[in-house]
Amino acid sequence: MADTEVEIEYENETSNDQEAIFAGITIEKQNHEPILSKKELYAWYLYAFACEVYSVVSLSSFIPLILEQFASEQGVLNINHEIACKNSTELKTIEEVRCVVNIFGLWVDTASFSLYTFSFSVILQAITAISIGATADHGAMRKTLLISFALIGSVSAMLFLLVTPPMFLLVAIIAIIGNVCFGASFVCFNGFLPVLARNHKDVRKISDKIKSHIAEKKKLSNDQQISYFDDDNINDQNDQSTTELLLNDNNSDVILYNLLDNLAKTKEIISTHISARGFASGYFGGIILLCICFIISFSLHSSVFSLQIGVFLSGTWWFLFSLLVAKWLQPRPGPPLSLNERRNVRWFDYVVYAWKKLWITILQARKLEMTFKFLIAWFFISDGYTTITSVSLLFAKTTLQVPAVGLIAISLIVPLAALFGTIIVPKFQSYFGLTTKQTVIILNVLLLCIPFYGCLGFILPFGGLKSGTELYYLAVWFGIIIGSIQSYCRTLFSELVPRGRETEFFALYAVTDKGSSWLGPTLVAIITDIMHEIRFGFVLLFFLILSPIPILLSLNVTKGKEDADKASNKQAIII
């Protein structure tokens, strides 16, 4: 179906007269994006179901334990490098005695080795996200890159079944590849969210009403020029600046104002709904596989090989379901990449283009003040919960001496609670009439309670995470928060993203996420190496999670939507 497009070129955004804004008009033909189908939406959910299993089972749970265990079997005591850790009983009797391993001439705590590996992987993940971010918005690259990284990452996970303790450095390399591929594919996955939301049938229905209303007014007005929005951009004309512009137009009316307001609210509700269901489907998949892994671990008497089987199964799961996603998910192509040169576009050109676009995006901070303010808050939020995820199981294993079956049980509790959280928190938000921003702030305050409780262990004779039993209760608390805060942060950011540049900005979102995710684990690893006690990391965590609260309080979401609208590639309306 083709429609007439009236494209608007902004010649003077600061003019008080809308005629200066609608100065240039060109007419061309353009096909609509198809309305989102249930099959396509379920395909998007299915990828969360596929890849989050790797995140829940492998990245967050099993791989850190495998790395620590393999390093321990090759390590020695920090007080005597002649005594192998596997031949010593002192680790369980003397708190100051730790197991260390030699990494390129440096003696590193075995728990720190796992944290350093994770930190290095997220640095590479951030670099990869930058290299693909802007290019994924061109052609069908978003889907192509998603599936490519999914297949490579899933195969790397399956290789865990073949490794042995003497190969612990090779295991670290394989873990790094898997984490990089997971993060890169998730950038493309997130880039689909605003595209799917704006093409949802309920959103498009309101867009059609707005088109019909404006078209009807055109028939009644022969002496005035009327501007029209295309289906995609109509969905983005939901901020205060657009509303004020329309109200100042003599051809505008209260009906149009109400339609635009309804459009904004509908998009927010649908984005939140889709995002929450995406996380819920991912955690549901993780729960299923963790239950299987619990049975396997119990049958094999909690051996490290049972953990390797779990990582292998997560890779197999990721691989198989990604094949279905490749078949059912629509590419939703963007405009082709044009370099204004008469030669074929090479893969290197895509990478260079992405880095240039990132630099341009960063320079736009003045125009996207609220978007970048949120990214700063997200930097600390993601670092906080990622560090908790990375450190908690290592703390349970090395300090509280929780057995492997208990660690898997904790790993199972978190996604179960997260699944519950993605269901109950939206109801809580609706009941109290909270905005997305207010919900994120409340969840962040609740997350702050975890490191605070851990710090109490320094001063209280009991409690403060001194027994394995306490971890089970905190796992429930953490799980309820983590699933919801990720979903709401993604939804909030999607509202602040310029149209046509979704993957580019979600790459920046991932860079901010992964750019911080190496920081917390690295600092905890350094603290552990210096103090020989991982508990001191709770002090760092407390201040990391506290930091974004004042930033979020000062965030003006309405202004952020205005800025994102002005930064869109084009302002056009289809009739």
C-alpha positions as CSV (number, residue, x, y, z in Angstrom):
1,M,0.0,0.0,0.0
2,A,1.5,3.3,-1.0
3,D,0.6,6.7,0.3
4,T,1.7,10.3,-0.3
5,E,4.4,11.5,1.9
6,V,4.9,15.1,2.8
7,E,8.4,15.5,4.1
8,I,9.2,18.5,6.3
9,E,12.6,20.1,6.4
10,Y,13.4,22.1,9.6
11,E,14.9,25.3,8.4
12,N,14.6,27.3,11.6
13,E,13.6,25.3,14.7
14,T,13.8,28.4,16.9
15,S,11.2,30.3,14.9
16,N,8.0,31.2,16.7
17,D,6.0,30.8,13.4
18,Q,5.1,27.3,12.4
19,E,5.4,28.5,8.8
20,A,9.1,28.7,9.2
21,I,9.1,25.2,10.5
22,F,7.2,23.8,7.6
23,A,9.2,25.8,5.0
24,G,10.2,23.0,2.6
25,I,7.7,20.4,1.3
26,T,8.5,17.6,-1.1
27,I,6.1,14.9,-2.2
28,E,7.0,11.2,-2.9
29,K,5.6,7.7,-2.5
30,Q,6.5,5.4,0.3
31,N,5.2,2.1,1.5
32,H,4.0,1.7,5.1
33,E,5.8,-0.6,7.5
34,P,3.5,-3.6,8.0
35,I,1.5,-3.7,11.2
36,L,3.0,-5.9,13.9
37,S,1.6,-9.4,13.8
38,K,1.3,-11.9,16.7
39,K,3.7,-14.2,15.0
40,E,6.4,-11.5,14.7
41,L,5.9,-10.4,18.3
42,Y,6.1,-14.0,19.6
43,A,9.3,-14.4,17.5
44,W,10.8,-11.4,19.4
45,Y,9.7,-12.9,22.7
46,L,11.2,-16.2,21.6
47,Y,14.7,-14.7,21.2
48,A,14.5,-13.5,24.8
49,F,13.4,-17.1,25.7
50,A,16.5,-18.4,23.8
51,C,19.3,-16.0,24.8
52,E,18.3,-15.2,28.4
53,V,18.8,-18.9,29.2
54,Y,22.5,-18.4,28.5
55,S,22.6,-15.2,30.6
56,V,20.7,-16.8,33.6
57,V,22.3,-20.2,33.6
58,S,25.8,-19.6,32.2
59,L,26.9,-15.9,32.5
60,S,25.3,-15.2,35.9
61,S,25.7,-18.6,37.5
62,F,27.8,-21.5,36.1
63,I,30.6,-19.9,34.1
64,P,32.0,-17.8,37.1
65,L,31.9,-20.9,39.2
66,I,33.7,-23.0,36.6
67,L,36.4,-20.4,36.1
68,E,36.9,-20.1,39.9
69,Q,37.0,-23.9,40.3
70,F,39.4,-24.5,37.3
71,A,41.7,-21.8,38.6
72,S,41.6,-23.2,42.1
73,E,42.6,-26.7,40.8
74,Q,45.7,-25.1,39.2
75,G,46.3,-22.6,42.1
76,V,48.3,-22.4,45.2
77,L,47.9,-20.9,48.7
78,N,48.6,-17.2,49.0
79,I,50.7,-17.8,52.1
80,N,52.8,-20.5,50.5
81,H,53.1,-20.9,46.8
82,E,54.5,-24.4,47.2
83,I,51.2,-25.8,48.4
84,A,48.5,-26.6,45.9
85,C,45.0,-25.5,46.8
86,K,43.5,-28.8,46.0
87,N,45.9,-30.5,48.5
88,S,45.3,-28.1,51.3
89,T,42.7,-28.1,54.2
90,E,43.8,-24.6,55.4
91,L,41.4,-22.8,53.1
92,K,38.5,-23.9,55.2
93,T,40.1,-23.3,58.6
94,I,41.9,-20.0,58.2
95,E,39.9,-17.1,56.9
96,E,43.0,-15.1,55.7
97,V,44.2,-18.1,53.6
98,R,43.2,-17.7,50.0
99,C,43.8,-19.5,46.7
100,V,45.8,-17.7,44.1
101,V,46.8,-18.5,40.5
102,N,49.6,-17.1,38.4
103,I,48.3,-15.1,35.4
104,F,51.2,-13.9,33.2
105,G,53.5,-13.4,36.1
106,L,50.9,-11.9,38.5
107,W,49.4,-13.8,41.5
108,V,45.6,-13.3,41.3
109,D,42.9,-14.6,43.7
110,T,40.9,-17.3,42.0
111,A,37.7,-15.5,42.7
112,S,39.2,-12.3,41.2
113,F,40.3,-14.3,38.1
114,S,36.6,-14.9,37.3
115,L,35.8,-11.2,37.9
116,Y,38.7,-10.0,35.8
117,T,37.6,-12.3,32.9
118,F,34.1,-11.0,33.1
119,S,35.3,-7.4,33.2
120,F,37.5,-7.9,30.1
121,S,34.7,-9.5,28.2
122,V,32.3,-6.6,28.8
123,I,35.0,-4.1,27.6
124,L,35.2,-6.0,24.3
125,Q,31.4,-6.3,24.4
126,A,31.1,-2.5,24.5
127,I,33.6,-2.1,21.6
128,T,31.6,-4.6,19.6
129,A,28.3,-2.8,20.4
130,I,29.7,0.5,19.1
131,S,31.0,-1.2,16.0
132,I,27.5,-2.5,15.0
133,G,25.2,0.1,16.6
134,A,24.5,2.6,13.9
135,T,24.9,0.1,11.0
136,A,22.2,-2.1,12.3
137,D,19.6,0.6,11.5
138,H,20.5,0.2,7.8
139,G,19.0,-2.4,5.5
140,A,18.3,-5.7,7.2
141,M,21.5,-5.6,9.3
142,R,19.6,-5.5,12.6
143,K,18.2,-9.1,12.1
144,T,21.3,-10.4,10.3
145,L,23.7,-9.3,13.1
146,L,21.3,-10.6,15.8
147,I,21.2,-14.1,14.3
148,S,25.0,-14.2,13.4
149,F,26.1,-13.3,17.0
150,A,23.5,-15.7,18.4
151,L,24.9,-18.6,16.5
152,I,28.6,-17.8,17.3
153,G,27.8,-17.3,21.0
154,S,25.8,-20.4,21.3
155,V,28.5,-22.6,19.7
156,S,31.1,-21.1,22.1
157,A,28.9,-22.2,25.0
158,M,28.6,-25.7,23.7
159,L,32.4,-25.9,23.7
160,F,32.4,-25.9,27.6
161,L,31.6,-29.6,27.5
162,L,35.1,-30.3,26.1
163,V,37.4,-28.3,28.4
164,T,39.4,-29.4,31.5
165,P,41.0,-27.6,34.4
166,P,44.5,-27.3,32.9
167,M,42.8,-25.3,30.1
168,F,41.5,-22.6,32.4
169,L,42.9,-19.8,30.3
170,L,41.3,-21.2,27.2
171,V,38.0,-21.5,29.2
172,A,38.3,-17.8,29.9
173,I,38.7,-17.0,26.2
174,I,35.7,-19.0,25.3
175,A,33.7,-17.3,28.0
176,I,34.7,-13.9,26.7
177,I,33.6,-14.8,23.2
178,G,30.2,-16.0,24.5
179,N,29.6,-12.9,26.5
180,V,30.6,-10.5,23.7
181,C,28.2,-12.3,21.3
182,F,25.4,-12.3,23.8
183,G,25.7,-8.6,24.4
184,A,26.0,-7.7,20.7
185,S,23.0,-9.7,19.8
186,F,21.1,-8.1,22.7
187,V,21.8,-4.6,21.2
188,C,20.0,-5.6,18.0
189,F,17.3,-7.3,20.0
190,N,16.6,-4.2,22.0
191,G,16.7,-2.1,18.8
192,F,13.5,-3.9,17.7
193,L,11.5,-2.7,20.8
194,P,10.6,0.9,19.7
195,V,10.0,-0.3,16.1
196,L,7.6,-3.0,17.2
197,A,5.8,-0.6,19.6
198,R,5.1,2.0,17.0
199,N,3.7,-0.6,14.6
200,H,1.4,-2.2,17.1
201,K,-2.2,-2.3,15.9
202,D,-3.5,-0.2,18.7
203,V,-0.8,2.5,18.1
204,R,-1.4,2.5,14.3
205,K,-5.2,2.7,14.9
206,I,-4.7,6.0,16.7
207,S,-2.3,7.1,14.0
208,D,-4.9,6.4,11.3
209,K,-7.5,8.5,13.3
210,I,-5.0,11.4,13.4
211,K,-4.4,11.1,9.6
212,S,-8.1,10.9,8.9
213,H,-8.8,13.9,11.1
214,I,-6.1,16.0,9.4
215,A,-7.2,14.9,5.9
216,E,-10.8,15.9,6.7
217,K,-9.5,19.4,7.8
218,K,-7.6,19.7,4.6
219,K,-10.8,19.3,2.6
220,L,-12.3,22.2,4.6
221,S,-9.3,24.4,4.3
222,N,-8.3,25.7,0.8
223,D,-6.3,28.7,1.8
224,Q,-3.9,27.3,4.3
225,Q,-1.1,24.8,4.0
226,I,-1.5,21.7,6.2
227,S,1.3,19.4,7.2
228,Y,1.0,15.7,7.7
229,F,2.9,13.1,9.6
230,D,3.8,9.6,8.2
231,D,2.8,6.5,10.1
232,D,6.2,6.1,11.7
233,N,6.7,9.7,12.8
234,I,3.1,10.1,13.9
235,N,3.9,7.7,16.6
236,D,6.8,9.8,17.7
237,Q,4.8,13.1,17.7
238,N,3.7,12.6,21.2
239,D,5.7,15.1,23.2
240,Q,4.9,18.5,24.5
241,S,6.6,20.4,21.8
242,T,4.4,18.8,19.1
243,T,1.3,19.4,21.1
244,E,2.1,23.1,21.6
245,L,2.8,23.5,17.9
246,L,-0.5,22.0,17.0
247,L,-2.4,24.1,19.5
248,N,-0.8,27.2,18.1
249,D,-1.9,26.2,14.6
250,N,-5.2,27.8,13.7
251,N,-6.1,24.5,11.9
252,S,-5.7,22.5,15.1
253,D,-8.3,21.6,17.6
254,V,-9.0,19.9,20.9
255,I,-9.8,16.6,19.2
256,L,-6.3,16.5,17.6
257,Y,-4.7,17.4,20.9
258,N,-6.6,14.5,22.7
259,L,-5.6,12.0,19.9
260,L,-1.9,12.9,20.3
261,D,-2.1,12.6,24.1
262,N,-3.8,9.2,23.8
263,L,-1.1,8.2,21.3
264,A,1.6,9.0,23.8
265,K,0.0,7.1,26.6
266,T,-0.8,4.1,24.4
267,K,2.8,3.8,23.2
268,E,4.1,4.0,26.7
269,I,1.7,1.2,27.9
270,I,2.5,-1.0,25.0
271,S,6.3,-0.5,25.2
272,T,6.2,-1.4,28.9
273,H,4.0,-4.4,28.2
274,I,6.2,-5.8,25.4
275,S,9.4,-5.1,27.4
276,A,8.1,-6.8,30.5
277,R,6.9,-9.9,28.6
278,G,10.2,-10.1,26.9
279,F,12.1,-10.3,30.2
280,A,9.5,-12.7,31.6
281,S,9.8,-15.1,28.7
282,G,13.6,-15.0,29.1
283,Y,13.4,-15.8,32.8
284,F,10.9,-18.5,32.2
285,G,13.3,-20.2,29.9
286,G,16.1,-19.8,32.4
287,I,13.9,-21.4,35.1
288,I,13.2,-24.5,33.0
289,L,16.9,-25.1,32.2
290,L,18.0,-24.4,35.8
291,C,15.5,-27.0,37.1
292,I,17.1,-29.5,34.6
293,C,20.6,-28.5,35.7
294,F,19.6,-28.9,39.4
295,I,18.6,-32.5,38.7
296,I,21.8,-33.1,36.8
297,S,24.0,-31.6,39.5
298,F,22.3,-33.6,42.2
299,S,22.8,-36.8,40.2
300,L,26.5,-36.1,39.6
301,H,27.1,-35.1,43.3
302,S,27.6,-31.4,42.5
303,S,30.7,-32.0,40.4
304,V,32.1,-29.2,38.2
305,F,31.3,-31.3,35.2
306,S,27.6,-30.9,36.0
307,L,28.1,-27.2,35.6
308,Q,29.8,-27.7,32.3
309,I,26.8,-29.7,31.1
310,G,24.6,-26.8,32.1
311,V,26.6,-24.4,30.0
312,F,26.5,-26.8,27.1
313,L,22.7,-27.1,27.4
314,S,22.3,-23.4,27.5
315,G,24.3,-23.0,24.3
316,T,22.3,-25.7,22.6
317,W,19.0,-24.0,23.8
318,W,20.2,-20.7,22.5
319,F,21.2,-22.2,19.1
320,L,18.0,-24.1,18.4
321,F,15.5,-21.4,19.3
322,S,17.6,-18.8,17.4
323,L,16.9,-20.8,14.3
324,L,13.2,-20.4,14.8
325,V,13.7,-16.6,15.4
326,A,15.6,-16.4,12.1
327,K,12.6,-17.9,10.3
328,W,9.8,-15.9,12.0
329,L,11.2,-12.5,13.0
330,Q,10.7,-9.8,10.3
331,P,13.8,-7.8,9.4
332,R,12.1,-4.4,9.5
333,P,14.7,-3.0,7.2
334,G,15.9,0.6,7.5
335,P,17.3,2.8,4.7
336,P,20.4,1.4,2.9
337,L,23.8,2.7,4.0
338,S,25.0,5.3,1.5
339,L,28.6,6.6,1.6
340,N,28.3,8.9,-1.3
341,E,31.0,7.0,-3.1
342,R,30.8,4.9,-6.2
343,R,31.9,1.6,-4.7
344,N,30.4,-1.3,-2.9
345,V,30.0,-1.0,0.8
346,R,32.4,-3.3,2.7
347,W,32.1,-4.6,6.2
348,F,34.9,-2.3,7.3
349,D,32.9,0.7,6.0
350,Y,30.0,-0.3,8.3
351,V,32.4,-0.4,11.3
352,V,33.9,3.0,10.5
353,Y,30.5,4.5,9.9
354,A,29.3,3.1,13.3
355,W,32.1,4.8,15.2
356,K,31.6,8.0,13.4
357,K,27.9,8.0,14.2
358,L,28.7,7.3,17.9
359,W,30.9,10.4,18.0
360,I,28.2,12.4,16.3
361,T,25.7,11.0,18.8
362,I,27.9,12.0,21.7
363,L,28.3,15.5,20.3
364,Q,24.5,15.8,20.3
365,A,24.5,15.7,24.1
366,R,23.5,19.3,24.2
367,K,20.3,18.6,22.2
368,L,19.6,15.3,24.0
369,E,20.3,16.4,27.5
370,M,17.8,14.2,29.2
371,T,18.6,11.1,27.1
372,F,22.3,11.4,28.2
373,K,21.3,12.2,31.7
374,F,19.4,8.9,31.8
375,L,22.4,7.1,30.3
376,I,24.6,8.3,33.2
377,A,22.0,7.0,35.7
378,W,21.8,3.7,33.8
379,F,25.6,3.5,34.0
380,F,25.4,3.2,37.8
381,I,22.2,1.1,37.9
382,S,23.6,-1.5,35.5
383,D,26.9,-1.6,37.3
384,G,25.2,-2.1,40.6
385,Y,23.0,-5.1,39.7
386,T,25.7,-6.6,37.4
387,T,28.3,-6.5,40.2
388,I,25.8,-8.1,42.6
389,T,25.2,-10.8,40.1
390,S,28.9,-11.4,39.5
391,V,30.0,-11.3,43.1
392,S,27.1,-13.0,45.0
393,L,27.8,-16.6,43.9
394,L,31.6,-16.2,44.4
395,F,30.9,-14.7,47.8
396,A,28.6,-17.7,48.6
397,K,31.2,-20.2,47.4
398,T,34.4,-18.8,48.8
399,T,33.3,-17.1,52.0
400,L,30.1,-18.9,53.1
401,Q,31.2,-22.3,51.6
402,V,27.8,-23.0,50.0
403,P,27.9,-26.3,48.1
404,A,27.2,-26.5,44.3
405,V,23.6,-27.7,44.7
406,G,22.9,-24.7,47.0
407,L,24.5,-22.3,44.5
408,I,22.2,-23.7,41.7
409,A,19.2,-23.4,44.0
410,I,20.1,-19.7,44.6
411,S,20.5,-19.3,40.8
412,L,17.1,-20.8,40.3
413,I,15.4,-18.6,43.0
414,V,16.5,-15.4,41.3
415,P,14.8,-15.9,37.9
416,L,11.7,-17.3,39.6
417,A,11.5,-14.2,41.7
418,A,12.3,-12.1,38.6
419,L,9.4,-13.7,36.7
420,F,7.1,-12.9,39.6
421,G,8.5,-9.4,39.7
422,T,7.7,-8.7,36.0
423,I,4.1,-9.6,36.7
424,I,3.5,-7.9,40.1
425,V,5.5,-4.7,39.7
426,P,3.4,-3.4,36.7
427,K,0.3,-4.1,38.8
428,F,1.9,-2.1,41.7
429,Q,2.7,0.7,39.2
430,S,-0.9,0.8,37.9
431,Y,-2.5,0.6,41.3
432,F,-0.6,3.6,42.6
433,G,-0.6,5.5,39.3
434,L,3.2,5.7,39.1
435,T,5.1,6.8,36.0
436,T,7.9,4.7,34.5
437,K,10.5,7.1,36.0
438,Q,9.0,6.9,39.5
439,T,8.9,3.1,39.3
440,V,12.6,3.0,38.4
441,I,13.5,5.2,41.4
442,I,11.6,3.0,43.8
443,L,13.2,-0.2,42.4
444,N,16.6,1.4,42.7
445,V,16.0,2.3,46.4
446,L,14.9,-1.3,47.1
447,L,18.1,-2.6,45.3
448,L,20.2,-0.4,47.6
449,C,19.0,-2.5,50.6
450,I,21.1,-5.5,49.5
451,P,24.6,-3.9,49.9
452,F,23.4,-2.1,53.0
453,Y,22.5,-5.4,54.6
454,G,25.8,-6.9,53.5
455,C,27.7,-4.0,55.2
456,L,25.8,-4.7,58.4
457,G,28.0,-7.9,58.6
458,F,30.9,-5.7,59.7
459,I,29.2,-4.4,62.8
460,L,26.5,-6.9,63.8
461,P,27.3,-10.2,65.7
462,F,24.6,-11.9,63.6
463,G,22.9,-11.3,60.3
464,G,24.6,-9.2,57.6
465,L,25.1,-12.2,55.3
466,K,27.1,-14.5,57.6
467,S,25.2,-17.7,56.7
468,G,24.1,-19.3,53.5
469,T,20.4,-19.3,54.6
470,E,20.3,-15.5,54.4
471,L,21.3,-15.7,50.7
472,Y,18.1,-17.5,49.8
473,Y,16.0,-14.6,51.2
474,L,18.1,-12.0,49.5
475,A,17.9,-14.0,46.2
476,V,14.1,-13.5,46.3
477,W,14.5,-9.8,47.0
478,F,17.1,-9.3,44.3
479,G,15.1,-11.3,41.7
480,I,11.9,-9.3,42.2
481,I,13.9,-6.1,41.6
482,I,16.2,-7.2,38.8
483,G,13.7,-8.3,36.3
484,S,11.6,-5.2,36.7
485,I,14.3,-2.6,36.8
486,Q,15.8,-3.9,33.6
487,S,12.4,-3.8,31.9
488,Y,11.4,-0.4,33.1
489,C,14.8,1.2,32.3
490,R,14.6,-0.2,28.7
491,T,11.1,1.1,28.3
492,L,12.1,4.6,29.7
493,F,15.1,4.8,27.4
494,S,13.0,3.7,24.3
495,E,10.9,6.8,24.9
496,L,14.0,9.0,24.7
497,V,15.3,7.5,21.4
498,P,15.1,9.4,18.1
499,R,13.1,7.6,15.4
500,G,15.1,5.8,12.7
501,R,18.1,5.5,15.0
502,E,16.9,2.9,17.4
503,T,19.8,0.4,17.2
504,E,22.3,3.2,17.2
505,F,21.0,4.6,20.5
506,F,20.5,1.1,22.0
507,A,24.1,0.5,21.1
508,L,25.0,3.5,23.2
509,Y,22.7,2.1,25.9
510,A,24.6,-1.2,25.8
511,V,27.9,0.7,25.8
512,T,26.8,2.6,28.9
513,D,25.7,-0.7,30.4
514,K,28.8,-2.7,29.6
515,G,31.0,0.3,30.0
516,S,30.1,0.2,33.7
517,S,29.7,-3.5,34.1
518,W,33.4,-4.1,34.0
519,L,34.1,-1.4,36.5
520,G,32.3,-2.8,39.6
521,P,33.6,-6.4,39.2
522,T,37.1,-5.1,38.6
523,L,37.1,-2.8,41.7
524,V,35.7,-5.7,43.8
525,A,38.4,-8.0,42.4
526,I,41.1,-5.4,43.3
527,I,39.6,-4.9,46.8
528,T,39.6,-8.7,47.3
529,D,43.2,-9.0,46.2
530,I,44.2,-6.3,48.7
531,M,42.0,-7.1,51.7
532,H,41.7,-10.9,51.1
533,E,38.0,-10.5,51.9
534,I,35.3,-10.1,49.3
535,R,32.8,-8.7,51.8
536,F,34.4,-5.2,51.5
537,G,32.8,-5.1,48.0
538,F,29.5,-4.3,49.6
539,V,30.7,-0.9,50.6
540,L,31.5,-0.1,47.0
541,L,28.2,-1.5,45.9
542,F,26.3,0.7,48.3
543,F,27.7,3.9,46.8
544,L,27.4,2.6,43.2
545,I,23.6,1.9,43.6
546,L,23.1,5.2,45.6
547,S,24.6,7.3,42.8
548,P,21.8,7.2,40.2
549,I,19.0,8.2,42.5
550,P,19.6,12.0,42.5
551,I,20.2,11.9,38.7
552,L,16.8,10.2,38.2
553,L,15.1,12.7,40.4
554,S,16.3,15.5,38.2
555,L,15.3,13.7,34.9
556,N,12.6,15.6,32.9
557,V,11.1,12.9,30.7
558,T,8.8,15.3,28.8
559,K,11.7,17.4,27.7
560,G,13.6,14.2,26.8
561,K,10.8,13.2,24.4
562,E,10.9,16.7,22.8
563,D,14.7,16.5,22.3
564,A,14.4,13.0,20.8
565,D,11.7,14.2,18.4
566,K,13.9,17.1,17.1
567,A,16.9,14.8,16.7
568,S,14.9,12.3,14.4
569,N,16.3,11.9,10.9
570,K,13.2,13.4,9.4
571,Q,9.9,14.9,10.3
572,A,7.3,13.7,7.8
573,I,3.6,13.0,7.6
574,I,1.8,10.6,5.3
575,I,-1.7,11.2,4.0
